[in-house]
Amino acid sequence: MFDKILIANRGEIALRVIRACKEMGISTVAIHSTADSDAMHVRLADESVCVGPPAAAQSYLNIPAIIAACEITGAEAIHPGYGFLSENAKFADIIKEHGLTFIGPTPEHIRMMGDKITAKQTVKELGIPTVPGSDGEVSDADAARVAEEIGYPVLIKATAGGGGRGMKVAQTAADLSMALSTARHEAKTAFGNDTVYMEKYLQKPRHIEIQILADSHGHVVHLGERDCSLQRRHQKVWEEAGSPALNAQERDEIGGIVTKALKKLGYLGAGTIEFLYEDGRFYFIEMNTRLQVEHPVTEAITGIDIVREQIRIAAGAPLGFIQKDIVFEGHAIECRINAENPFTFRPSPGTIEQFHTPGGLGVRFDSAIYSGYKIPPYYDSLAGKLIVHAKNRNECLLRLRRALDELVVGGIETTIPLFQKLVREPDIINGDYSIHWLEKYLASLGY
Ligand code: ADP
C-alpha cells in the first residue's frame, strides 16, 4: 500500500479523498493555489504545497508544479478527484513517466473514452447498446441523408464535447444546416475541434448511469445505478440510487452487460457508464473514467467506500468482494448545494456568515466550507453535497425534507430553496421525471 498520496484537487472532493486516506493510514499532501491558502483541504491534509496563482490553468492544472510537489514531499501516487486533470490522459502519462502512480484507469482508456466517437464505437463492439446515429463523424454533405435515415429530431454532438457544449438539436430538415454550423462553431471554440456526429434525439429519456469497479486481477463488479435526470443545462443537480424507474431485474441485466464489456476491455479502476433510458431501453451516451460527484449515493446503498477501493486497486490489491456480495439497501438522494441563485443559477461567491449542517440517522454532508470561509470566485460553485439514506424512497424524501430544513448556509445565495420546493413536488415524489423536467419546471416559475 502507498505511504503518501497527493490530492490534485480542492474543495469537498479533496476532503473526501483525505478522509479515505486517513482511515487507511496513508499520509496526505494537499496542493493549493494562492487563493486557497485558508481552504479546508489544506488544513486537513498532513502537508500542503502551493502550486500557483488563483487561475486554475496556473495552479490546479499546472502539471509541472504538481509533479514537483510530489517530488518534494515524496508522495508516491496522485488522486485527481473529478474535474481538473482527472480525465487528462497526458497527465496520466506524465505521472507514469515519473515513476508515480495515477489513481485511475490507464492513459489509453482515458484517451479512448475522451473521444466520443471512439468511445461509442468501442462500447458498441463490446455489446453495450448505443443511440442510433451516424456511426462516426458526419460531414455537411452526408448530414441530410443520415438524418432522414435515423428520423427527426436529431442531435448534432461534438466528438470532443463535454459539459453539454457543442450539442444542437435539429427538429426538422429545415433546422439541420443551422444546427450543424452552430454545433461546429461551439465545438471549435470550446475544444479546438469541430468534428461532429449525429444521434437520434430522444424526447423524454431519463439519465441512468452504472457505477463499476475493476481491479488488476480481472475482477469487475457493478454497484448498481444512479438516476441523474434532474438537470439544468446538462448539469446534474439531484441524484438518486437506485432509479425510481428501474426494477431489480433491469438493474441486473444492464449491470451484467456493462460488467462483461469492461472485463473484455481490461478496464482498471472506478468508472461510470452513462445511459439515456427511454421506454425500457438503454442507450449509451458516454463513459466517465473517474470518480463522480454523485458517488456517495452509491456508497450509501452499498456500504462500499469507492475512494478506498480506487486506492486499493491502484496499489494492485484485488477487490475484496464479488458481485453476489454486493447488496443494495434502501434508497439514497444527493442534492448539490451550489453557491448560486437557486432559480437563475447565477454564481454567488462570498463569505459564509452562518453555517449549520444537518445530522441524524442517514444524513451525510460532504463539504469544504466553514463559518467565516470566503468562497473564491475562481472555481466551480459546488459548496456542498447533502446525501440522505433511508429504508425506501418515501422515507428518504421525508428525511431529505427535514435535513434541508435544518441546513443553514448564510451570507451567500445557495440552491437550498430550490430543493425545498422540489422535495414537495408531486412529480418528484412520484419519481416521474425525465431529463427535461427541471428546465420546464423552472420555466413554469418564470425563469
Ligand atoms: P457532455 O459530455 O457534454 O455532458 P453527453 O453526451 O454526456 O455530453 O450528454 C449530455 C446530456 O445531453 C445528457 O445527459 C442528455 O441530457 C443530453 N443528451 C445527450 N445525447 C442525447 C440524445 N441522443 N437525445 C437526447 N438527449 C441527449
Boltz pocket constraint, residues with backbone or C-beta under 6 A from the ligand:
constraints:
  - pocket:
      binder: B
      contacts: [[A, 131], [A, 155], [A, 161], [A, 162], [A, 163], [A, 164], [A, 165], [A, 199], [A, 200], [A, 201], [A, 202], [A, 203], [A, 205], [A, 207], [A, 231], [A, 234], [A, 274], [A, 276], [A, 285], [A, 286], [A, 435]]
      max_distance: 6.0
